[in-house]
Every structure is written in C-alpha cells, then in structure tokens.
Amino acid sequence: MKKLFVKTKQQQYWLDQLASISESIKAEAKEVDEQSRFPFEAHKLLLQIGYPKLTLPKEYGGEGLSVYDMVLVQETLASYDENASLSLGWTLGVVGELYEKKLWSDDLLSAFAQEIQKGAIINRAASEAATGSPTRGGRPGTNAVSREEGWLLNGRKIFTTASPVLDYFLTSAWIEEKNQIGFFLIHKDAQGLSIEENWEMSAMRGTSSHDLVLKDVIVPSNHLVELPSHPSGGKINGWILHIPATYLGIAQAARDYALHFANHHQPNSLNAPISTLPNVQQLLGDIELKLYQARFVLYGVAEAYDDPARRDLLANEMAVAKHTVTNLAIEIVDKAMRVVGAKSLQLTNPLQRYYRNVRAGLHNPPMDDMTIIKLANAAIEQQKSNENQLQNHGE
C-alpha cells in the first residue's frame, strides 16, 4: 500500500537510507522503552545519514524535502522506532517552518543553516505546567528582562522532547516591556540552563521530554528571534504533520506484527493458521481499511499544503489530518491486539508498547476538542456567509 504514496526518486532514496539502518534502530527500540532512555544509537545513525538537514532548503545547503516528503520518511522511521521519529521529527518540523516562513532575519537563517548542516538538533520549548499546551493561548510564566548584556531569562518548560541531544532550545518567554511573547534561541551550553530529568511517563518514554530549567540565563540581544503577531496555533503550518506521521508509523508496525502473527500462529485445534478464520480476517481487513483512510487523509493534506495554488485555501485541514490519523492509529493498534490476543499484553511483546505510545498522540497539538470546535465554528460562519451572499444577490 505504501508504495502508492512514493512519487519521486528522492523520496525512494531516503526510504532506502532509512532501510539501511532499520535493523539497528529496531533492535534498540525495546531497550529504549524498558529503560525510559533516549534512543542514542538511532540518533547517531540518523545524524550519519544527514537526517536533521532533510527539511533545510537546498539554497541553504539542505536536502529541501517538502512536507509530503517529510511525512513519508517520518512514518517510515516511526515504524522502526516511534520515539526516535517523534524526537527527530520536531527538528524537521521546526527547520521546515523557520525557512519556509522566513521567521528569522536573513543573516541568522544563513548562520543557523550551517549549524543544521553539521547535525544540530533544535526544538521549541513552549509548554509549561501552569499553561498547558501553548496552542490554548496561555501566557508563559517564563519571563525575559532586557539587560545591557542581552536578555535575562528565568523559568521552566515541560515536555522538552529530545532534551538530552538538543543543541538549541527555541524558548518562549513573556517580555513585560513589550507586553507580548517572544521566542529566544538558546544554546545548550548557556550558563544557567539545565535539564531536570523527570520524564516519568508510560508512553513515549524514549523521547526524554524532560523539564528545561532557565536560571538567570543571558541570551544575546539578537537571539530574540521571533515576536509572533498571531496566537500560537493560529497560523497554518503544514510542518506539524510530522506528528500524525509518527503515529501512523506506529499503526503500521502494529499491523505488520499482527499480520505476521496471524499467518504463522496455528493452535493445535486448527488445520491452518488463524489468518484463515473469518473473525481474524474481519479484524485484518478493518486494519487495512483504516490504514488506507489515514494515509489518504494525511498525504492528501500534505500534498495540498505543498501546492502553492492550494495552500491559501487551507484552514483546518492540518488539524483534521492530525485528529483523523491519531484516532485511527489507536483503533488499528487495538484491533492488532485483538488478533494476537492475550500475548499482546506480554511485556516482551511490542504491541503493548505500541498500545501505550500510540495514545500519546491524543495529547500532541492540536487537541481533538479544539479541532472539533474549530470545524463547527467554520461551518457555522460559512453558512452565515452563504446566506448573506444570497440575500445581497436578491437585493
């Protein structure tokens, strides 16, 4: 099925690159989950093939992958190790957005591109315990005060995914003198910056999304790199599709395991493997159907975003893709476990890991409730607009 979505030689090249390191990544994934540690071996291998620069435009020395391309490689990587995929996916997404939207000055973008070419890893640090997801508009407690030597930052961020290997933290803070939120580019070696290793979760344990602690951190004046004029989550950003791509990869891995099990498991009460049973075939067929549904939504939205003629027509489609894919992925993993039965709950079985990890997608932005409310409001406003147009036309 997936071959249907491979359209270019460049895409196939990167899928082949990932396949060449897949066994090592898969071998580490179980240990990463059990030990709740970062997938350092996968990270090293991905750096060796140049993964961080995939979404850096070619004019800046990168590979220039589109959103569609990114989704394809992220889904594939997640089918090997979902923790590695989500962790590295944030760098792909941040870099893609930065350079597409030219969020920084030209000089800083050019200088930072050299860091990315050398394998630098970056992620936004925006979530806080008191505010929850930044997409809900809460004002950060982290604050920045202007000083003669730069900006003085103090605060704490949660959910700082890939914190053990991040070279740069793109950190939000409230700037009282400007009465708005700004984003500061902070290097990992900044004095006063520390990581509190407190990621104690049952899902996505290997993302090491620890707390970032900033205590009297001085940031150069020109590293106040963004002063957003819109609320977080208010601007169309196709690069967030790396998130549902990861959860689709988990669903694919669960499907592959269940299918292999069904084709090889034969109780002594049967004359053939359980894949010959109608009830098992019903489950496997449902899994295939849901994978088709998820893929066509995800890749369809990515393709629309990459098309300049259609991008301006997009409104809530990114959120629709995330909602659709993550919820279908949860259903797929559940059905895969029904195929395998009680063995799927054994700690040695990867399905129990997929079951825990796939549910984390519900808590990545945008949240399901926000997506549904936005769709409802958009439909209501569209109906009102249509009625007004008809009324004006009649007059």
Secondary structure, DSSP 8 states (H G I E B T S, - for coil): -GGGG--SHHHHHHHHHHHHTHHHHHHHHHHHHHHT---HHHHHHHHHTTGGGTTS-GGGTS----HHHHHHHHHHHHHH-HHHHHHHHHHHHHHHHHHHHT-S-HHHHHHHHHHHHTT--EEEE--BTTTB-GGGT---S-EEEEETTEEEEEEEEEEETTTTT-SEEEEEEEETTTTEEEEEEEETT-TTEEEE-----SSSGGG--EEEEEEEEEE-GGGEEE--SS-TT-S--GGGGHHHHHHHHHHHHHHHHHHHHHHH---TT-SS-GGGSHHHHHHHHHHHHHHHHHHHHHHHHHHHHH-HHHHTT-SSHHHHHHHHHHHHHHHHHHHHHHHHGGGGGSTTSHHHHHHHHHGGGGGSSS-HHHHHHHHHHHHHHHHHHHHHHHHHHH-
